[in-house]
Amino acid sequence: MEKKPLITFAGMASWYLNHTAREAEKLGSLAAYWMGNKNTAGIPGSKYKRIWPYHLAQKAFYHLPFPNFEEQMRWKNLPFYDAWVKRQALPPSTNVVQGPMGSCEALFALANKSGGPILKVFDAPNSHPNSLFRIWQSECDKYIPGYQIPMDLATKKKISREIEMADMVLCPSFFVRDSMIANGVPEDKCFVSHFGVDTKIFTKRESPPDNPRFIAVGSLTLRKGQQYLFRAFQEVKRHLPNAELVCVGGIRADFAEEIKKWSGTFEHHEGISHPKLAQLLKTSTAFVLNSLEEGFARVLSEAMAVGLPIIASYESGATTVVRDGIEGTIIRPTDIEAIAEAMIRVSKDRNTNINMGEASFIAGGKSNTWNDYTKRLLNEYSRRMTSTTSTTIPK
């Protein structure tokens, strides 16, 4: 008989866990929700606890105009998070604990201390820390020599310990899974499930625009590859002078010098609401995401729900849901010529644009809600709890 998962979620930041927790509550599988953020998921007060020590330690850095410093402190303030978690007691009903990277060590220790069989799930929003650090730092060394990424060696080691402690690594893409395997994580420890989308907000576009208009969403940072996208768009403009590029996302410190070269060549939105983003997506020819390192960009699902052709890299997580030539085009993130060619092709051939958009909608937008995503997780947790016993780490 399969066991019903009852999950305690914990994290210094919710990222996308608010969606998962909300749907788990609807499905009767939420034991508790402990988070540094506000209760934006609408979780009942009896199950929600705010991690005040971490929130208060981090609060001073939320609104400073130095995003790199805020990200550095996000990791340096983790001792406040760990100290709070260590003082908690898991709800007796808990048989699964789940947290994102950096938030799991104290949570998993709490699960081990409880003595019961509890499945420990490391929720991986990015690739293995060895891969993440190597890829990002390599781009920084190339474009901004002397710059150090805002995650130190202690954070890297902490995340690696959490992966070792976990019974299961939840991977949002094949890229993340493959990075885990390449760094020694057993394949059967990994489970791949890409993120869902709010289909009430992100609905299908009517038709492609007459003038080429591309959209890229995500922080402007060397890790996400805009340094190659902007160079590719320069080439696109030579063939399609009326082409437009819209970028949505804040400018990170490692991109401060690079952005100066491209000021005025694209439309930039620092941060916008989901309804506004949905409107921008609906007026676009295609979605472009040539990330060099990503877990699975949530906006991939959002763009597919709108019915946009996708131009993206394997490293963005796209190959989990996008087939090259069907839902879009898979490109190498640093291949400027290939990125430009894909953008030009999907603009000039309207039938290809419409067909790819329809395939994109079916593959990544239709029947891909956060409820669908959460159900996939619950089925896998139930299977693993039924067939195996949670590994206990010696104290």
C-alpha positions, 0 to 999 in steps of 0.5 A, a space after each residue: 500500500 502506497 504511503 501518503 506524503 505529508 511534507 514539511 517545507 523549509 527554506 530561507 527563501 521561498 523562490 517557487 516553493 510557495 507554489 508547491 506548498 500551496 498545491 500540497 495543502 490543497 491535495 492534503 499533503 502539507 504538514 508545515 511550511 517554514 519560510 523566511 518570506 511572508 506567507 504569500 502561498 496562503 498557507 493556514 496559520 497553523 502550518 506556517 512559521 516565519 523564520 524571523 532570525 533569518 528574515 531580520 538578519 537579511 532585511 537590511 539588505 533587501 532594498 539596497 541598490 547593491 544586488 550583489 551584496 544582497 546575494 552575498 548576505 543571503 548565504 552569509 546569514 544562513 547561520 541564523 536560519 540554521 539556528 532557528 530550524 535546529 530549535 524546531 520540532 517537526 509535526 508528528 505527521 511529517 514523512 517528507 522534508 523538502 528544502 532548496 539549496 542552502 536550506 537543507 542541512 539543519 532540516 535534514 538533521 532534524 529529520 534524522 533526529 526524529 527517529 522516524 522514516 522521513 524522506 529527505 528531498 534536496 530541491 535543486 534550483 540550480 546545477 550541482 554547486 561544482 558546475 554552478 561555480 565553475 561555469 559562472 566564475 569562468 564567464 566572470 574571468 573572461 568578461 570582468 577579470 578579478 570579479 568573484 561570484 557572490 557565493 563563497 567556498 563555505 556555501 559551496 561545501 554546505 550545498 554539497 553536504 546537503 546533496 550527500 545527506 538527501 535521499 532524493 535530489 529533485 531536479 527541474 531539468 535534464 541539465 541539473 540531473 546530468 550535472 549531479 551525475 557528473 559530480 558523483 550523485 547516483 542517477 537513481 537518487 535524482 528525479 526530474 520534474 520541470 516547473 508548472 505555470 499559472 495558466 490563469 495568468 499566462 494564456 495563449 497568444 492570438 498570433 505572432 506580431 507583424 514586426 520581429 519582437 524577441 523577449 528574454 527574461 531573467 537577471 542580466 548576469 554573465 551566468 545567463 548569457 546576455 553578453 552573447 544574446 546582445 551580440 547575436 541581436 546585433 547581427 539580427 538587426 543587420 537582416 531585420 532592421 525593425 527587430 526589437 529585443 525586450 529584456 526583463 530582469 535586474 542588472 547584476 553586479 557582474 554585468 555592470 560593465 557589459 551593460 554599458 556597451 548595449 545601452 539603448 539597443 533593447 527595451 529593459 524592464 527591471 521588474 514587472 508583475 506577472 500579468 504585465 509579463 504575460 502581456 509582453 510575452 503575448 506580443 513577442 515573436 519568440 522567447 530567447 534564453 541562452 543561459 550558460 547555467 540554470 535549473 529550469 527557468 520558470 519563465 520557460 513554462 510561462 512562455 510555452 503557456 503563451 504559445 511562443 517558439 523557444 530559442 534556448 540552450 540545454 543549460 537553461 533546462 529547455 531540453 526537458 520540454 523542448 525538442 529541437 525543430 518542434 517546439 523551438 530551437 536548441 542552441 549552444 549558449 555561446 554560439 552567437 551565429 546560431 542564436 542569430 540564425 534561429 531568431 531570423 528564421 523564426 521571424 521570416 517564416 510565419 508558418 514555422 513560427 505558428 507551428 512551433 508556437 502551437 507545439 510549444 503550448 501543447 508541450 509546456 503550457 497545456 496541462 502543466 499547472 503547479 497542481 500537475 507539477 505537485 502531483 508528479 512530486 507526490 506520486 514519486 515521494 509515495 513510490 520512494 517511501 513505499 519501496 525504500 527506507 529513508 537513509 539515516 546519516 550517523 550522528 
